[in-house]
């Protein structure tokens, strides 16, 4: 029952954090860094988070890093395709705008380290693995993905929602394959790190384009 309670409370905490970000009460960096760290540490404390019991850890490392790079390249291609969709561009720019005042090393630690790892420990390490006991791994991966998408939809951001749908599916598939979080943590961390360091399309160009569009309205 304690695990189930943690799953419910943790999911609601993430949802509330996204709503706080959506209405401007707090930045995405502060909110998600804090909440993800909390639920991630709580998940580790249960002792139920496994690294890669079904796949040797060297292969899990290669798979995770490779998937992270591939996911980033796919994101770059997607951004190129949708760059004329002004609403989506504005939502992306709003996320990057919130990084003001944060150095690149700090942003990387918060996003690629704290947030990415915390999310994986909770969603794929605890949530998905706990559901796998009664439902089986494929059904658990699907249900976890659905809940993850719904919770991230509270951000009211098309960019965050798109990331949850596509990236969440990839991370869930890696956890399904390995029955652990090593591959998904590395994939999530590499993808996030690249997104922060080398924003697809250039954060500055997207920001200026979004502001120009707002000025036209």
VOTORBA-205988 format. One line per field, with one value per residue (C-alpha): x, y, z; residue number from 1; chain. Coordinates in steps of 0.02 Angstrom, whole numbers, plus 50000, padded with zeros to 5 digits. Layout:
# residues N
u = [X/...]
v = [Y/...]
w = [Z/...]
n = [NUM/...]
chain = [A/...]
//
This chain:
# residues 217
u = [50000/50145/50209/50036/50019/50189/50138/49978/50055/50207/50101/49991/50144/50212/50042/50028/50206/50164/50007/50112/50231/50086/50009/50178/50197/50368/50494/50502/50681/50640/50475/50525/50699/50630/50482/50577/50717/50592/50493/50652/50736/50576/50569/50750/50713/50584/50720/50613/50710/50820/50955/50948/50905/50855/50999/51184/51230/51359/51225/51102/51227/51256/51069/51028/51158/51122/50935/50963/51063/50937/50793/50879/50908/50725/50676/50784/50697/50526/50566/50618/50451/50343/50443/50300/50176/50183/50093/50213/50364/50299/50278/50456/50522/50430/50518/50690/50651/50634/50819/50866/50991/51047/51219/51236/51319/51180/51045/51126/51134/50951/50882/50992/51041/50910/50751/50789/50853/50715/50580/50651/50672/50490/50398/50495/50587/50443/50279/50304/50391/50257/50117/50211/50180/49991/49978/50135/50271/50189/50026/50122/50227/50070/49976/50127/50147/49964/49973/50138/50062/49908/50013/50127/49975/49945/50088/49971/50125/50122/50310/50304/50156/50244/50398/50296/50209/50362/50503/50396/50358/50543/50590/50449/50503/50682/50620/50507/50656/50779/50657/50760/50802/50984/50949/50803/50900/51045/50929/50831/50990/51079/50925/50893/51075/51081/50916/50987/51160/51111/50927/50850/50836/50924/50836/50870/50794/50640/50620/50630/50510/50385/50396/50373/50218/50150/50179/50079/49927]
v = [50000/50118/50097/50131/50286/50348/50320/50420/50560/50571/50580/50716/50813/50816/50868/51011/51066/51076/51177/51297/51318/51341/51485/51568/51538/51459/51419/51248/51231/51258/51163/51008/51001/51001/50884/50762/50751/50718/50582/50506/50493/50424/50292/50241/50229/50092/49976/49928/50022/49906/49955/49824/49648/49584/49656/49666/49839/49874/49845/49949/50093/50083/50070/50216/50335/50284/50305/50476/50538/50464/50544/50713/50700/50652/50804/50916/50847/50873/51054/51088/51019/51118/51281/51372/51318/51481/51417/51271/51385/51505/51365/51306/51483/51506/51354/51414/51591/51524/51480/51664/51685/51503/51460/51314/51200/51236/51207/51042/50982/51028/50963/50819/50764/50799/50808/50672/50547/50585/50562/50395/50329/50371/50337/50194/50130/50128/50162/50049/49908/49906/49896/49755/49639/49624/49677/49614/49724/49770/49827/49916/50011/50064/50120/50213/50303/50355/50423/50510/50597/50651/50722/50817/50885/50989/51099/51169/51168/51085/51062/50973/50867/50816/50770/50666/50573/50531/50530/50452/50310/50284/50283/50164/50048/50046/50003/49868/49795/49798/49787/49927/50112/50118/50134/50254/50365/50379/50409/50542/50625/50627/50693/50828/50877/50900/50995/51116/51132/51135/51188/51127/51275/51391/51454/51634/51623/51535/51665/51810/51725/51692/51871/51940/51833/51895/52074/52045/51985]
w = [50000/50036/49858/49785/49894/49835/49654/49676/49779/49665/49508/49584/49641/49464/49396/49523/49482/49297/49335/49441/49294/49172/49269/49300/49487/49469/49332/49253/49314/49497/49497/49401/49475/49652/49624/49514/49642/49781/49693/49623/49793/49869/49733/49764/49950/49917/49854/49704/49571/49466/49342/49205/49264/49092/48990/49032/49094/48956/48824/48923/48928/48740/48706/48820/48751/48571/48596/48675/48526/48403/48498/48492/48304/48281/48385/48275/48120/48200/48246/48066/48006/48128/48130/48041/48176/48275/48430/48449/48419/48552/48678/48647/48664/48829/48902/48850/48909/49087/49088/49107/49248/49245/49182/49062/49193/49318/49187/49138/49318/49348/49184/49127/49301/49434/49330/49203/49331/49455/49324/49269/49445/49480/49317/49242/49396/49521/49432/49282/49375/49512/49384/49297/49445/49420/49237/49152/49077/48910/48992/49130/49002/48908/49064/49133/48966/48966/49145/49106/48955/49053/49195/49075/48984/49141/49080/48944/48831/48661/48669/48838/48781/48620/48720/48841/48701/48597/48724/48859/48739/48704/48888/48929/48789/48854/49029/48954/48861/49007/49155/49234/49224/49172/48985/49007/49129/49007/48859/48953/49017/48849/48758/48887/48893/48705/48706/48835/48757/48573/48562/48398/48280/48404/48559/48517/48343/48411/48547/48425/48306/48444/48509/48334/48316/48483/48430/48272/48370]
n = [1/2/3/4/5/6/7/8/9/10/11/12/13/14/15/16/17/18/19/20/21/22/23/24/25/26/27/28/29/30/31/32/33/34/35/36/37/38/39/40/41/42/43/44/45/46/47/48/49/50/51/52/53/54/55/56/57/58/59/60/61/62/63/64/65/66/67/68/69/70/71/72/73/74/75/76/77/78/79/80/81/82/83/84/85/86/87/88/89/90/91/92/93/94/95/96/97/98/99/100/101/102/103/104/105/106/107/108/109/110/111/112/113/114/115/116/117/118/119/120/121/122/123/124/125/126/127/128/129/130/131/132/133/134/135/136/137/138/139/140/141/142/143/144/145/146/147/148/149/150/151/152/153/154/155/156/157/158/159/160/161/162/163/164/165/166/167/168/169/170/171/172/173/174/175/176/177/178/179/180/181/182/183/184/185/186/187/188/189/190/191/192/193/194/195/196/197/198/199/200/201/202/203/204/205/206/207/208/209/210/211/212/213/214/215/216/217]
chain = [A/A/A/A/A/A/A/A/A/A/A/A/A/A/A/A/A/A/A/A/A/A/A/A/A/A/A/A/A/A/A/A/A/A/A/A/A/A/A/A/A/A/A/A/A/A/A/A/A/A/A/A/A/A/A/A/A/A/A/A/A/A/A/A/A/A/A/A/A/A/A/A/A/A/A/A/A/A/A/A/A/A/A/A/A/A/A/A/A/A/A/A/A/A/A/A/A/A/A/A/A/A/A/A/A/A/A/A/A/A/A/A/A/A/A/A/A/A/A/A/A/A/A/A/A/A/A/A/A/A/A/A/A/A/A/A/A/A/A/A/A/A/A/A/A/A/A/A/A/A/A/A/A/A/A/A/A/A/A/A/A/A/A/A/A/A/A/A/A/A/A/A/A/A/A/A/A/A/A/A/A/A/A/A/A/A/A/A/A/A/A/A/A/A/A/A/A/A/A/A/A/A/A/A/A/A/A/A/A/A/A/A/A/A/A/A/A]
//
